[in-house]
Amino acid sequence: MHKEELIEQYFSGHISEEAFLQLKTLLEEDDAFKKEFYSQLEIQKAIAQEKQAPLKERLKKLDQKPIRKINWYRYAAAAAILIAIGFIFYRSQPNFEKLYAANFEAYPNVIAPTVRDNGGSEEDEIATAFSYYDNRRYADAASAFEKLYKAKSKDYAFFYYSISLMAMGDTQKSITALENHDWTEPGNYQTISHWYLGLAYLKLQNKEKAKAHLEKVAHTSDPLAKKATELLKKLE
């Protein structure tokens, strides 16, 4: 990553832990970079002090400031504090991507094995949809389950449609589907849906919504309650 990008990401508050560590190393080893960083630090400090003024007025004031030698020792101390605080902050944040990867797996196919092959078209459509699903052809599975649901309005079809969306990476669409669905058989799918919604929000790094759904799972007698409780502890 370019040095200018590191500085920009740091002051925007959207720097990753990896980039943050790279920034810290450069400040310790690259004197030219350190000088540039401290210059930006002075500018950011000036902007913060004048944050109530219109943007153009702030920039005008900065441009009119006479060029002067910066007291590097003073800003070095300030930067060191910022670096230390930032390092602690990023070390304390959960790794959402790893937690999602460690906990997400497509819900097992518990429907198709119970379907008797009578040669009927509906049974064939169900078998085809689950064949796609079992073979991880999730885009095809989502399309097949959506068609089944529109034709028969069965909860299982909508549930596996939503999980197929999540498995193929269409997380937001899966969230919208699950959150807006009224289950005909809530006892069969409501708790499981909260588990997957918790994981989906985890992937989107929305910690609060992830916890809200996982807590609903944790307070049930469902086998997923234990996993939800363990995951909640990791999000504290």
C-alpha positions in Angstrom: 0.0 0.0 0.0 1.3 3.5 -0.8 2.4 5.7 2.0 -0.1 8.4 1.1 -2.9 5.8 1.4 -1.8 4.8 4.8 -1.9 8.4 6.1 -5.3 9.0 4.4 -6.8 5.8 5.9 -5.4 6.6 9.3 -6.9 10.1 9.5 -10.2 8.9 8.0 -10.6 6.3 10.7 -10.9 3.4 8.2 -7.5 1.8 8.5 -7.2 -2.0 8.8 -5.1 -3.6 11.5 -2.6 -4.8 8.9 -2.3 -1.3 7.5 -2.1 0.2 11.0 0.9 -2.0 11.8 2.6 -1.0 8.5 2.0 2.6 9.4 3.6 2.1 12.9 6.7 0.4 11.3 7.1 3.3 8.8 7.0 5.9 11.6 9.7 4.0 13.5 12.0 3.5 10.5 11.3 6.2 7.8 12.3 9.7 8.8 10.8 11.3 5.6 7.5 9.5 6.2 7.5 10.5 9.8 7.9 14.2 8.8 5.0 14.0 6.4 2.8 12.2 9.0 3.5 14.9 11.6 2.7 17.6 9.0 -0.6 15.9 8.4 -1.1 15.6 12.2 -0.7 19.4 12.5 -3.2 20.0 9.8 -5.7 17.6 11.3 -5.3 19.3 14.7 -6.0 22.7 13.2 -9.1 21.4 11.4 -10.4 19.8 14.6 -10.0 23.1 16.5 -12.0 25.0 13.8 -14.6 22.3 13.0 -17.4 24.7 13.6 -16.3 27.0 10.8 -17.3 26.4 7.2 -15.0 24.2 5.2 -13.8 26.9 2.8 -13.0 29.2 5.7 -11.0 26.6 7.5 -9.0 25.8 4.4 -8.4 29.5 3.7 -7.1 30.0 7.3 -4.7 27.0 6.8 -3.5 28.4 3.5 -2.8 31.8 5.1 -0.7 30.4 7.9 3.0 31.3 7.6 5.4 28.5 6.9 7.1 27.7 10.2 9.3 25.0 11.6 7.2 22.3 13.3 8.1 21.3 16.8 8.6 17.6 15.9 9.1 16.6 19.5 5.7 17.8 20.5 3.9 16.1 17.7 6.0 13.0 18.0 4.6 12.6 21.5 1.0 13.2 20.3 1.4 10.8 17.5 2.8 8.1 19.8 -0.3 8.4 22.0 -2.6 8.1 18.9 -0.6 5.1 17.7 -0.8 3.4 21.1 -4.6 4.0 21.4 -5.2 2.9 17.9 -3.2 -0.3 18.3 -5.1 -1.2 21.4 -8.4 -0.5 19.7 -7.7 -2.7 16.7 -6.3 -5.5 18.8 -9.5 -5.5 20.8 -11.9 -5.7 17.8 -13.1 -9.2 16.9 -12.1 -10.5 13.5 -15.6 -10.6 12.0 -14.5 -12.4 8.8 -12.8 -15.2 10.7 -15.7 -15.6 13.1 -18.1 -15.9 10.2 -16.0 -18.4 8.3 -15.6 -20.5 11.4 -19.3 -20.6 12.1 -21.1 -20.5 8.8 -22.1 -23.7 7.0 -25.1 -24.3 4.8 -27.9 -25.9 6.8 -28.1 -29.6 6.1 -30.6 -31.1 3.7 -33.2 -32.6 6.0 -36.1 -32.5 3.5 -35.2 -34.3 0.3 -34.4 -37.6 1.9 -38.0 -37.8 3.2 -39.5 -37.2 -0.3 -40.7 -40.4 -1.9 -40.0 -40.7 -5.6 -43.4 -41.1 -7.0 -42.5 -39.8 -10.4 -44.5 -36.6 -9.8 -43.4 -33.3 -11.1 -43.4 -31.7 -7.6 -41.1 -34.4 -6.2 -38.8 -34.0 -9.2 -38.6 -30.2 -8.6 -37.8 -30.7 -4.9 -35.2 -33.4 -5.7 -33.6 -31.1 -8.4 -33.5 -28.1 -6.0 -31.8 -30.1 -3.2 -29.4 -31.8 -5.7 -28.2 -28.3 -6.6 -28.0 -27.4 -2.9 -26.1 -30.6 -1.9 -23.6 -30.1 -4.7 -23.1 -26.5 -3.7 -24.5 -25.0 -6.8 -26.1 -22.4 -4.7 -27.1 -20.0 -7.4 -29.1 -22.7 -9.2 -30.5 -23.9 -5.8 -31.7 -20.4 -4.9 -33.5 -20.1 -8.3 -35.0 -23.6 -7.9 -36.2 -23.0 -4.3 -37.6 -19.6 -5.1 -39.6 -21.2 -7.9 -40.9 -23.9 -5.5 -41.9 -21.3 -2.9 -43.8 -19.2 -5.4 -45.7 -22.3 -6.5 -46.3 -24.0 -3.1 -45.7 -21.4 -0.4 -43.8 -23.9 1.7 -41.6 -22.6 4.5 -38.8 -25.1 3.8 -38.5 -23.8 0.2 -38.2 -20.2 1.4 -35.7 -21.2 4.1 -33.4 -23.1 1.8 -33.7 -20.3 -0.8 -32.5 -17.8 1.8 -29.6 -20.0 2.9 -28.6 -20.6 -0.7 -28.4 -16.8 -1.1 -26.1 -16.5 1.9 -23.9 -19.4 0.8 -23.4 -17.9 -2.7 -22.4 -14.6 -1.0 -25.6 -12.5 -1.5 -25.6 -11.7 2.2 -27.8 -8.6 2.2 -30.5 -10.2 0.0 -30.6 -13.1 2.4 -31.0 -10.8 5.3 -33.8 -9.0 3.7 -35.6 -12.2 2.8 -35.3 -13.7 6.3 -36.2 -10.6 8.2 -39.3 -9.9 6.2 -40.7 -13.5 6.0 -43.7 -14.6 8.1 -43.2 -18.3 8.9 -46.1 -20.6 8.6 -44.2 -23.0 11.0 -42.2 -20.6 13.2 -41.3 -23.5 15.5 -39.3 -25.1 12.7 -37.5 -22.2 11.3 -37.6 -19.1 13.5 -34.7 -19.9 15.8 -32.5 -21.2 12.9 -33.3 -18.1 11.0 -32.0 -15.9 13.9 -28.8 -17.9 13.9 -28.2 -17.3 10.2 -29.2 -13.6 10.5 -26.7 -13.3 13.3 -24.0 -14.7 11.1 -25.0 -12.6 8.2 -24.7 -9.4 10.2 -21.4 -10.7 11.5 -20.2 -10.9 7.9 -21.3 -7.3 7.4 -19.4 -6.3 10.6 -22.6 -5.1 12.2 -21.8 -6.2 15.7 -25.0 -4.9 17.4 -27.4 -6.5 15.1 -25.4 -9.8 15.0 -25.6 -9.9 18.8 -29.3 -9.1 18.9 -30.1 -12.2 16.7 -27.6 -14.4 18.4 -29.1 -13.6 21.8 -32.5 -14.8 20.6 -30.9 -18.1 19.8 -28.9 -18.3 23.0 -32.1 -18.0 25.1 -33.7 -21.1 23.5 -33.4 -24.8 24.1 -32.3 -25.3 20.5 -29.0 -27.2 19.9 -27.7 -24.0 18.3 -28.0 -22.1 21.7 -24.6 -23.3 22.9 -22.9 -22.1 19.7 -24.7 -18.8 19.9 -23.6 -18.3 23.5 -19.9 -19.1 22.6 -20.0 -16.7 19.7 -21.5 -13.9 21.8 -18.6 -14.2 24.3 -16.2 -13.7 21.4 -18.0 -10.6 20.4 -17.7 -9.0 23.8 
